[in-house]
Amino acid sequence: MNGPLSGKMAMVTGASGGVGLVAARALAQTGCGVYVMGRNFVATEQAASDIRSDYGVEAEAHTGNPANPADADVLALAGSDAEFFFNCAGNVPRGSLDDITDEAWRKSWESAVFGPLNLVREMAGHMGDEGRGLIVLVIDAPEAPLAGDICASAAGAALRAVVQALSQTLPQGVRILGLITGREVPDPGRLSFAFTRLALEPGRFATGSLLSVADIDTDE
């Protein structure tokens, strides 16, 4: 498929379903090839196959757990030529401090915080070698901290800090943005537009920006 991003590659985590799949398919619509990253082999392979069939772009499936540094290294190496990295992984439970078990807290943070940190570290290095790249961390968290949604509130605060702090130290030519989706997933059409616009116009927003889908929709 020919499009404005033909010849470029994007790496998308959590791409076997949900927000990650929306991102992967949105990028494919622009002609961009996609490294489809997920933890479920069958679902990830199916997502990549569907993208190849529907859009005629390169789509490779890769499975692993980025919270494991060895897996993160392998996944990042597989996508080392990607100009775009969209991290959409994360499944954080709702509830108060007393509601969420230690096991659930740790497991969710592996996916939502430690996995992204490992991949950002690896991908920033690869992108720095090329002198260009865009990293987008999708932040599934309330806009303001909530005691009744404490795990996601804390994970979101950590990712916000990562975006803003790393914007000051990433290699020249590498940009990082945070896309805050909130706890209610936006309309898929608007979400798809947001992903596409970020990839097509990466310089529109200052590196380190924390954005909502509405911010991207309404920006002139």
C-alpha positions as CSV (number, residue, x, y, z in Angstrom):
1,M,0.0,0.0,0.0
2,N,1.3,3.4,-1.0
3,G,0.9,6.2,1.5
4,P,2.6,9.1,3.2
5,L,4.6,6.8,5.5
6,S,5.4,4.1,2.9
7,G,8.9,2.7,3.4
8,K,8.9,3.5,7.2
9,M,8.4,1.1,10.1
10,A,6.7,1.4,13.4
11,M,6.9,-0.8,16.5
12,V,3.6,-1.1,18.4
13,T,3.3,-3.0,21.7
14,G,0.1,-4.4,23.0
15,A,-0.9,-4.7,19.3
16,S,-2.8,-8.0,19.5
17,G,-5.9,-6.2,20.6
18,G,-7.5,-3.1,22.1
19,V,-5.7,0.3,21.8
20,G,-2.5,-1.3,20.5
21,L,-4.4,-2.9,17.6
22,V,-6.1,0.4,16.8
23,A,-2.6,2.1,16.7
24,A,-1.1,-0.7,14.5
25,R,-3.9,-0.5,12.0
26,A,-4.0,3.3,11.9
27,L,-0.3,3.4,11.0
28,A,-0.8,0.7,8.4
29,Q,-3.4,2.8,6.7
30,T,-0.7,5.4,6.0
31,G,1.5,2.8,4.3
32,C,3.7,2.3,7.3
33,G,5.0,-1.2,8.0
34,V,4.4,-2.5,11.5
35,Y,6.2,-4.6,14.0
36,V,3.3,-6.1,15.9
37,M,4.3,-6.8,19.5
38,G,2.3,-8.8,21.9
39,R,2.4,-11.4,24.6
40,N,-0.1,-13.9,23.2
41,F,1.4,-15.7,20.2
42,V,-1.8,-16.7,18.4
43,A,-3.5,-13.3,18.8
44,T,-0.3,-11.4,17.8
45,E,0.2,-13.5,14.7
46,Q,-3.4,-13.1,13.7
47,A,-3.2,-9.3,14.1
48,A,-0.1,-9.1,11.9
49,S,-1.7,-11.4,9.3
50,D,-4.9,-9.3,9.2
51,I,-2.8,-6.1,8.7
52,R,-0.8,-7.6,5.8
53,S,-4.1,-8.7,4.2
54,D,-6.1,-5.5,4.7
55,Y,-3.4,-2.9,4.0
56,G,-0.7,-4.7,1.9
57,V,2.1,-3.5,4.2
58,E,4.9,-5.3,6.0
59,A,3.7,-6.6,9.3
60,E,5.9,-8.8,11.5
61,A,4.6,-10.5,14.7
62,H,6.9,-10.7,17.7
63,T,6.0,-12.1,21.1
64,G,7.7,-11.6,24.5
65,N,7.5,-9.9,27.8
66,P,9.2,-6.6,27.8
67,A,9.3,-6.5,31.6
68,N,12.0,-9.1,31.2
69,P,15.1,-7.3,30.1
70,A,16.3,-10.1,27.9
71,D,12.9,-10.1,26.0
72,A,13.0,-6.4,25.8
73,D,16.4,-6.5,24.1
74,V,15.2,-9.1,21.6
75,L,12.0,-7.2,20.8
76,A,13.8,-3.9,20.4
77,L,16.5,-5.5,18.2
78,A,13.7,-6.9,16.0
79,G,12.3,-3.4,15.6
80,S,15.6,-1.6,15.6
81,D,14.9,0.2,12.3
82,A,11.5,1.5,13.4
83,E,11.1,5.3,13.2
84,F,8.1,5.2,15.5
85,F,7.5,3.3,18.8
86,F,4.0,3.4,20.2
87,N,3.8,1.7,23.6
88,C,0.2,0.6,24.1
89,A,0.7,-2.3,26.6
90,G,-0.8,-2.2,30.0
91,N,-3.8,-3.7,31.8
92,V,-4.1,-2.0,35.2
93,P,-6.9,-3.1,37.6
94,R,-9.3,-0.6,39.1
95,G,-9.8,-0.4,42.9
96,S,-8.6,1.2,46.1
97,L,-5.4,0.4,48.0
98,D,-7.2,-2.3,50.0
99,D,-8.9,-3.8,46.9
100,I,-5.8,-4.6,44.9
101,T,-3.6,-7.5,46.0
102,D,0.2,-7.3,46.0
103,E,0.3,-9.9,43.2
104,A,-2.1,-7.9,41.0
105,W,-0.3,-4.7,41.7
106,R,3.1,-6.2,40.7
107,K,1.8,-8.0,37.6
108,S,0.0,-4.9,36.2
109,W,3.1,-2.7,36.8
110,E,5.3,-5.2,34.9
111,S,3.1,-4.6,31.9
112,A,2.3,-0.9,32.3
113,V,5.5,0.5,33.7
114,F,8.5,-1.8,33.7
115,G,8.0,-3.2,30.2
116,P,7.7,0.3,28.7
117,L,10.8,1.5,30.6
118,N,12.9,-1.4,29.2
119,L,11.7,-0.8,25.7
120,V,12.1,3.0,25.8
121,R,15.7,2.4,27.0
122,E,16.4,0.1,24.1
123,M,14.6,2.0,21.4
124,A,16.0,5.4,22.4
125,G,19.4,3.9,21.8
126,H,18.5,2.5,18.3
127,M,16.8,5.7,17.3
128,G,19.7,7.8,18.6
129,D,22.0,5.9,16.3
130,E,19.8,7.0,13.4
131,G,19.3,10.5,14.6
132,R,15.6,10.4,14.4
133,G,12.5,8.8,16.0
134,L,9.3,9.3,17.8
135,I,8.3,7.5,21.0
136,V,4.7,7.7,22.2
137,L,3.7,6.2,25.5
138,V,-0.1,5.6,25.8
139,I,-1.0,6.3,29.4
140,D,-4.2,4.5,30.6
141,A,-4.8,6.4,33.7
142,P,-7.2,9.0,35.2
143,E,-6.4,12.6,34.3
144,A,-6.2,13.3,38.1
145,P,-5.1,10.9,40.8
146,L,-8.0,8.9,42.3
147,A,-7.9,6.9,45.5
148,G,-10.5,4.6,44.0
149,D,-8.2,3.9,41.1
150,I,-4.9,4.0,42.9
151,C,-2.9,1.5,40.8
152,A,-3.6,3.2,37.5
153,S,-3.2,6.6,39.1
154,A,0.3,5.7,40.3
155,A,1.3,4.0,37.1
156,G,0.1,7.0,35.1
157,A,2.2,9.3,37.3
158,A,5.3,7.2,36.7
159,L,4.8,7.3,32.9
160,R,4.1,11.0,32.9
161,A,7.4,11.6,34.8
162,V,9.2,9.4,32.3
163,V,7.9,11.4,29.3
164,Q,8.7,14.8,30.8
165,A,12.1,13.8,32.2
166,L,13.4,11.9,29.2
167,S,12.4,14.7,26.9
168,Q,15.4,16.6,28.3
169,T,18.0,13.8,27.8
170,L,17.0,11.8,24.7
171,P,19.5,11.8,21.8
172,Q,19.2,14.6,19.3
173,G,16.4,13.9,16.8
174,V,14.5,11.6,19.1
175,R,11.2,12.8,20.5
176,I,8.9,11.5,23.2
177,L,5.2,12.2,23.9
178,G,2.6,10.9,26.3
179,L,-1.0,10.2,25.1
180,I,-3.4,10.0,28.0
181,T,-6.4,8.0,27.1
182,G,-8.1,8.1,30.5
183,R,-9.9,5.1,31.9
184,E,-12.6,5.2,29.3
185,V,-11.2,4.2,25.9
186,P,-11.9,7.0,23.3
187,D,-13.9,6.4,20.2
188,P,-11.8,4.2,17.9
189,G,-12.2,6.6,15.0
190,R,-10.9,9.5,17.0
191,L,-8.1,7.4,18.5
192,S,-7.0,6.2,15.1
193,F,-6.9,9.8,13.9
194,A,-4.8,10.7,16.9
195,F,-2.2,8.0,16.2
196,T,-2.1,8.8,12.5
197,R,-1.6,12.5,13.2
198,L,1.2,11.9,15.7
199,A,3.1,9.8,13.1
200,L,2.5,12.1,10.2
201,E,3.2,15.3,12.1
202,P,5.6,14.4,14.9
203,G,7.0,18.0,15.1
204,R,3.5,19.5,15.8
205,F,3.8,18.9,19.5
206,A,6.8,19.8,21.7
207,T,8.7,16.8,22.9
208,G,7.7,15.9,26.5
209,S,4.1,16.9,25.9
210,L,1.3,15.1,27.7
211,L,-1.6,15.0,25.3
212,S,-5.2,13.8,25.3
213,V,-7.0,12.7,22.1
214,A,-9.0,15.9,22.2
215,D,-5.7,17.9,22.2
216,I,-4.6,16.2,19.0
217,D,-8.1,16.6,17.5
218,T,-8.4,20.3,18.1
219,D,-4.8,21.4,17.6
220,E,-4.4,23.8,14.6
